[in-house]
Amino acid sequence: MKYLIRDCQPKDVYAVVDLCQKHADYERAPFDPIGKEDGLKNALFGEQPKLFCLVVEANETIVGYASYTFDFSTWDAASFMYMDCLYLEEEIRGFRIGEAIIEKLKQIAKDKKCINIQWHTPKFNEKAIKFYHRIGGTGKDKVRFFLEL
């Protein structure tokens, strides 16, 4: 399969929002697309970007994405990359594209002097957990909390 992993461009944001909906559905999570396109454009392409995103393009169609931020660990006294999302359309899974995305993220994180990459996935997402273990990821028993504002 021919594909290209590249930085997200403003013209890609609509497709990323569509993939976010599919990603949320896959993870059995609520998602409301209203306002997301503008919010993502501001976060990705504003004066001081808060979010970064890679997209996977195949046959001139966006078929996957990985979004990430940079944060700081108090305990490690060092910066880390936080991978917020990694999602590939069903038909392109199994072609090692996920591994290629992770390799690209690892290089970006190293260039930014990060000590590691961190992320979350639902406990029921056994395919993702198996993939993350295969690429060398390790898990921690923690529960992620949200406090709505």
MARGU-373206 format. One record per atom (N, C-alpha, C, CB): residue in three letters; x, y, z. Coordinates in steps of 0.001 Angstrom, whole numbers, plus 524288, in hexadecimal, padded with zeros to 5 digits. Glycine has a CB too. Layout:
BEGIN
alaXYZ...
# end
This chain:
BEGIN
met803487FB5F80000met800008000080000met80372804DC80000met7FC4680000804C2lys80254808727FC78lys8052580D687FC3Elys80265811567FFC2lys8057F80F7C7F688tyr80577813F480308tyr8034F817EA80689tyr8078B81BE5807C3tyr801278156780BA6leu805DF8203E809E2leu809648247880B60leu807D482649810CEleu809378291580758ile80B9E826AD8144Cile80AB5828FF81970ile80D0882E7481934ile80D328259D81E07arg809C68324D81A43arg80B94837BA819D8arg808EF83B1381DFBarg80A79839F281455asp80AEB83FCF81EA5asp8087D843848223Aasp80318845048203Basp80BEF8486A822E6cys7FF8884593823D3cys7FA46847558228Ccys7FA8284CE88206Ccys7F6A78470782769gln7F75E84DF481C89gln7F6E78532881A3Cgln7F15C8552581B2Dgln7F83A8531181441pro7F08785A4581AEBpro7EB3E85C4A81BE4pro7E701859A78189Bpro7EB248621281ADDlys7E83785839813CElys7E452855C081065lys7E2CB8504081242lys7E66B8557680AD0asp7E5EA84DF2815D2asp7E4F7848A3817BEasp7E1638487481C7Dasp7EA118461381914val7E05F84CEC81EE9val7DDBE84CE6823F7val7D84784A8E823ACval7DD6F8526482619tyr7D56F84B9381F87tyr7D0358494881F05tyr7D0858435581F36tyr7CD9584B12819E1ala7D4568412381C6Dala7D50583B7281C5Fala7D6A983976821C0ala7D91A839D88183Eval7D9DB83C6E8248Eval7DB7E83ADF829CBval7D6C883ACB82D77val7DFC383E9D82BE4val7D35683EA082D0Cval7CE9C83EA28304Aval7CB55839C982F23val7CB5A843A982F55asp7CADE8386982A36asp7C801833A8828C6asp7CA8E82ED282B2Dasp7C7BB83318822C9leu7CFBB82E9182B0Fleu7D27A82A2E82D78leu7D1F082A3B83366leu7D83C82A4982BF6cys7D1AB82EE6835B1cys7D0C582F4183B58cys7CB8482CC383CC1cys7D0EC8350B83D2Fgln7C78D82DB083981gln7C26C82B5583A6Fgln7C2D28255F83A38gln7BE6582D5383660lys7C58E8236683654lys7C63781DBE835CDlys7C96481B8583A4Flys7C8DB81C6C8309Bhis7CD5381E7283BF6his7D09981CD084054his7CD4F81C8E84556his7D54A8209E84107ala7CA2D8208384641ala7C6CA8209184ADCala7C2F281C0784AAFala7C3D2825CA84B3Easp7C0AA81B0E84630asp7BD16816A38459Fasp7BFE181186846ECasp7BAD58166E84005tyr7C49E810EC844F1tyr7C7BA80C35845D7tyr7C8CA80B6B84BABtyr7CCE980C84842D1glu7C9B480FD284E6Dglu7CAE180F89853FDglu7C5FA8101585766glu7CECC813C08556Barg7C16A80FE5854E2arg7BC6B81029857B0arg7BC038151885AFFarg7BBBC80B5985B26ala7BDB38196A858CDala7BDBE81E6A85B8Fala7BA3D82250858BAala7C3608209285C05pro7B7EF825E285BA3pro7B4B9829E285918pro7B82C82DB68560Fpro7B16482CD885D2Dphe7B5FE82FD7851DFphe7B8D1833BA84EC2phe7B4DB8372984C05phe7BC8E8311584ABBasp7B59283C3984C7Basp7B24184001849D7asp7B5C28432E84631asp7AF48843A084DDDpro7B529842A48411Apro7B8AB8455183D78pro7B7DE84B3D83D1Dpro7B806843048382Dile7B3BC84D3F83F5Aile7B295852D883EE5ile7B6FF8560F84162ile7AD408542984187gly7B92F8598C83E42gly7BD5085D098400Egly7C2C185AAE84014gly7BC1385ED784558lys7C332855A883EF9lys7C84C8531583F48lys7CC0C854E283B00lys7C79C84D3683EF6glu7C9FD855DA83659glu7CD6C8577D83215glu7D02885CA383371glu7CA498581382CF4asp7CD2D8607883545asp7CF8B8657A836C6asp7D33A864D683B64asp7CB4D8697A8381Cgly7D19E861B883F35gly7D4E4860DD843CAgly7DA1385E5784266gly7D20D85D85847B6leu7D9DF85A7183EF5leu7DEB1857DE83D57leu7E21D85B7D83A07leu7DD6F852E483A4Clys7DFB085E7A83697lys7E2CB8622483370lys7E5B3865F5836EFlys7DF488652682F94asn7E3098680783AECasn7E59886BAD83E87asn7E9FF8690884188asn7E19B86DF48425Cala7E9108644484366ala7ED028618384675ala7F1B785FEF84329ala7EAA285CB8848F9leu7F0BF85E6783E51leu7F4EE85C8683AE7leu7F7DF860DC83810leu7F2B6858D6836F8phe7F50D864EE8368Fphe7F763868CA83303phe7F74A86E558351Dphe7F49E868A982DE0gly7F61586EF283A1Cgly7F6198741C83C89gly7FBA48762183D18gly7F368873F2841E0glu7FC1187AC983F49glu8012587D4F83FF1glu804E6879F784339glu80070882AC8427Dgln802D78778984759gln805EB873FE84A9Agln8030486EC784AE5gln806DC8765785039pro8041786B3D84744pro8012E8664E8471Cpro8016B8635684C49pro80346862DE842C1lys7FCE38613F84DDElys7FC7E85E138529Dlys7FC648584E85148lys7F79C85F8C855BCleu7FB288571C84C6Fleu7FA70851C284AABleu7FD628510984591leu7F48D8506F849FFphe7FF3C84C3E844CFphe801F484AD584004phe7FF6B845E483DF7phe807F784A10840F1cys7FF9D84521838D5cys7FCC7840BE83695cys7FF8183ECE831ABcys7F7208424A8355Cleu7FFEC839AC83156leu801A38371E82C94leu7FCD68349E82A22leu8060D832FA82DABval7FCA28348B824FFval7F86D831D482249val7FAC982DAD81EBDval7F501835B681F1Aval7F7A4829BA81DBAval7F91D8259781A15val7F5C88265581541val7F86081FF781C84glu7F85F826DA810DFglu7F5A7827B280BF0glu7F697822FD80865glu7F78382CD880942ala7F25B820E480646ala7F2A981CA280276ala7EEC281DDA7FE25ala7F182817258050Easn7F07281D937F95Casn7ED1381ED77F4E1asn7EA718242C7F579asn7E8E981A9F7F433glu7ED87827FE7F739glu7EBB782D667F7E4glu7E74382DED7FBD5glu7E9F882F917F2B0thr7E6D982A317FF6Dthr7E2DD82A4B80382thr7E582829BF808CAthr7DEC3825E8802B1ile7E3C082CBF80CA7ile7E5CE82C55811F9ile7E3398279181480ile7E4BE8317E8153Fval7E66B823BD81603val7E46781EC98180Cval7E64B81DAB81D98val7E60081A5581478gly7E9118214781FE6gly7EAE1820978253Bgly7ED5C8258C8273Egly7EEB781C1782592tyr7EDFC825B282C62tyr7F07782A4082EBFtyr7F2CC828D683409tyr7EC8582EBD82F57ala7F68082BEE835AAala7F8AE82BAD83AEEala7F95C8314883CB6ala7FE058288D83B1Cser7F7378327D84140ser7F7CF837C28435Bser7FAF78377C84862ser7F26683A5A84457tyr7FDD783BA984975tyr8015083B9584DF8tyr802568411E84FF5tyr8067C838E284C94thr804068414B854D6thr8058F8462C85756thr80ABA8452D85A27thr801378483385B3Aphe80CE68494D85C3Bphe81191848DA85F78phe8101D84AB7864EAphe8164484C1585D29asp811E9847E1868D4asp810A08492286E39asp81581848708718Dasp80C13845AA87045phe814F18496E876A0phe819638491C87A2Aphe81800845B687ED0phe81B1784E9587BFAser81B808422888037ser81AC183EAC884A9ser81D89840D388974ser81CBF8392788363thr81A8D841BE88D89thr81CDA8439589270thr8208883F78894A4thr8188E844EB89674trp81EC483A8F894BDtrp821F6836678970Atrp8270B8358C89418trp81EE88315A89731asp826DC8360988EEAasp82B958353C88BCEasp82E9C83A4688AE3asp82A2D832D08869Eala82C2D83EB788C10ala82E88843D688B1Bala830678443A88571ala83321844D088EECala82D0084275881ECala82E6C8426187C62ala8297F8428487904ala831BE83D7B87B17ser82A2A843FB8741Aser825DC844318705Dser824AD83EC986E33ser82723847F786BE6phe81FB583E0086CC2phe81E1A8393786A25phe81A1C83A8B865F7phe81BD88353986E17met81980836F786240met815788377C85E46met810B88347D86036met817618356B858CCtyr80C2A836C985FA6tyr807548340A860D5tyr8047D8331185BB1tyr803D683737864C0met803DD82E1985A50met800F282CB98559Amet7FB3182C818571Emet802DC8275C85331asp7F8428304B8556Casp7F2C18309C856E4asp7EF7982CB1853E0asp7F0AF8361A855FDcys7F07082C3E84EDCcys7ED5E828B084B98cys7F0DA8260284796cys7E8EC82BA6848D6leu7EF798212E84680leu7F1B581E4D84216leu7ED3E81AFE83FF4leu7F6A881ACD843C1tyr7EBCF81C0B83B1Ftyr7E76F81938838D4tyr7E875818518330Dtyr7E24581C3A839A1leu7E7528139183156leu7E7B78122482BD6leu7E29080FB282A30leu7EC6280E5282AD8glu7E0DE810FF8257Cglu7DC2E80E888235Aglu7DD088089D8233Dglu7DAE5810B081DC0glu7D8E5805C7823FAglu7D9158000A82446glu7DC097FD9F81FABglu7D38A7FDD582478glu7DB097FF8181AEFglu7DD4E7FD0D8164Cglu7E3327FDCC815BBglu7DAB07FF248118File7E58180157818C4ile7EB318020781851ile7EE1A7FFDF81D09ile7EC82807C6817A4arg7EB517FD81820A5arg7EDEA7FB018251Aarg7F0837F5FB82335arg7E9F17F9D6829A3gly7F4CD7F49E825C8gly7F7847EFD182469gly7FBC87F07E82058gly7F3B47EBF28227Fphe7FCC27F55781EB3phe800DE7F65C81AD1phe805AE7F8E781D46phe7FEC17F9DB81673arg806047F8BE82271arg80A567FB048256Farg80A89800F78251Carg80F747F8CA82389ile806408035D823C4ile805FD809138238Aile8062C80B5082910ile800F680AE7820ABgly803A2808A882CBDgly803DA80A5E83233gly8097180A918342Cgly8009C806BE835A8glu80C8180691832DBglu812038068383465glu814FA80B08831ECglu8148E80155832DFala813CC80C2482D06ala8166B8107782A55ala81515815B282CEDala814DA810938247Eile810388164A82E8Dile80EAD81B178314Dile811AC81B8A8366Cile808B181B2A83258ile811DE817458395Bile814AA8175483E5File81A69818A983D85ile81426811FC8412Dglu81CCD8168083989glu82252817BA8386Aglu822FE81D8D83748glu8245381474833B8lys81F6281FB58344Flys81FA48255383319lys81EF88288A8381Elys81B5C826D982F01leu81B49826FA83B6Bleu81A7F829B784066leu81F5482943843E3leu815AC8278484342lys821C4824B5843F5lys826798240584718lys82AB8827D384558lys8287381E5B846B7gln82B548287484042gln82F5A82C0783E53gln82E12831AE83FC3gln82FEE82B7E83860ile829228333183F3Dile827848387A840BDile828968395884684ile821A78396183F85ala8271E83581849CFala827E8835F684F76ala82DB583664850CDala8257C831418524Blys830F78334584E38lys8369A8339284F29lys838B1838ED84D9Elys8397F82F4184C1Fasp836EA83AEE84923asp838AA840128475Casp837278446484B37asp8365F84142841FBlys832D8843A584DFAlys830F88477D851D9lys833188465785752lys82AF484789851FBlys836B384299857ADlys839428413085C9Flys8357983EFF860A7lys83BFE845E885EE1cys8318B83C3085ED1cys82DD0839AE8625Ccys8302A834A386487cys828928388985F85ile82E978334486950ile8309D82E7586BA6ile82D5C829B586A37ile830D782EFF87184asn8286582A8C868ACasn8251A8262D86720asn820368282E86458asn82399822D986BEBile81D288247486284ile818078258C86044ile8141C822C7863C6ile81796823AA85A55gln80FF1825808651Dgln80BE28234086871gln806AF8237C86594gln80B8B8262986DC6trp8031B81FDC866E9trp7FDEA81FCB86496trp7FA5581C5C867D8trp7FE2081DD985EE2his7F56181C6F8668Fhis7F16C8192586912his7EE7481626864E3his7ED9A81C7B86C72thr7EC44811B78666Dthr7E89380EEE86317thr7E4C980C12866AEthr7EB7080B0985F42pro7DFF980B6086514pro7DC44808908686Fpro7DDFA802EA8696Apro7D6D28089F865F9lys7DCCF800F986E05lys7DE477FB9D86F6Alys7DBF47F79A86BB6lys7DC937FA69874F3phe7D7657F8C286972phe7D4DC7F4FF865F7phe7D7397F4EA8607Ephe7CF1B7F63486596asn7DA967F8A485F42asn7DCE97F8EE85A0Basn7E19B7F535859BAasn7DE9A7FEA5858BFglu7E06A7F035859B8glu7E4797EC39859FEglu7E8257EC408554Bglu7E2017E6F385A7Clys7E6217ED81850AFlys7E9877EDC684C0Flys7EDA47F20984CB3lys7E6457EECA84717ala7EBF17F69984E99ala7EFA57FAE584F63ala7F39B7F9838539Bala7ECBD7FFF2850DAile7F1C57F728857D3ile7F5517F5B685C12ile7F9637F1D785A1Dile7F2427F35F860B5lys7F7BA7EE0B85710lys7FB5F7EA39854D1lys7FF5A7ED0185154lys7F85D7E5FD851A6phe7FD857F0AB84E10phe800FD7F3B784AA9phe804E87F6CD84DEDphe7FDCC7F77584725tyr8030A7F984851F9tyr806827FCC385525tyr80A9B7F977857FCtyr803547FFEA8591Bhis809207F4DE859C7his80CF97F16085C30his810F47EF908581Fhis80A3C7EC9B85EB9arg80F247EE5985375arg8129A7EC7184F4Earg816C27F07A84DDAarg80F697EB0084A76ile8155B7F58384E0Aile8192D7F99284C9Cile81C8A7FB438513Cile8165E7FE5184A5Egly81BB87F8BB855C4gly81F0A7F9E485A47gly81C8E7FD5985E62gly823E37FC638587Bgly817937FE9C85DC8gly814EA801D6861A6gly813E07FEC0866A1gly80FC9803F685F6Ethr813D88017686AFDthr812807FF1586FFCthr80E078022987264thr8174D7FEE9873B9gly80AB37FF7887539gly8062C801F887791gly806D6802D787D5Fgly801627FEC487698lys8039C8064B87F7Clys803598074B88514lys7FDAD806BD886B7lys8058F80CD388682asp7FCE48049C88B46asp7F7988043488D56asp7F60B8096888FC5asp7F72C7FFB889165lys7F38A80C9688CA8lys7F18F811A288E6Elys7EC3D8125B88C0Clys7F54C8163888CEFval7E9188156B88E84val7E3FC816B188C81val7E40681C6A88AE1val7DFA5815918909Carg7E24981D898863Carg7E21E822EC88466arg7DCF6825548860Earg7E2D18233987E60phe7DD3F829E78886Aphe7D8A282CAB88A48phe7D7B9831958871Bphe7D92E82E0689011phe7D2D78334288707phe7D150838148846Aphe7CE1583B3B88840phe7CE34836FB87F41leu7CECE8403788844leu7CB9F843C888B69leu7C98D847E8887BBleu7CED28464B8900Cglu7C4948477088670glu7C22F84B07882AEglu7C1EE8508C884E8glu7BCAC849268812Dleu7C2F18545F881A0leu7C2BB859DF8832Aleu7BEAB85CC687FF8leu7C81985C7488286
# end
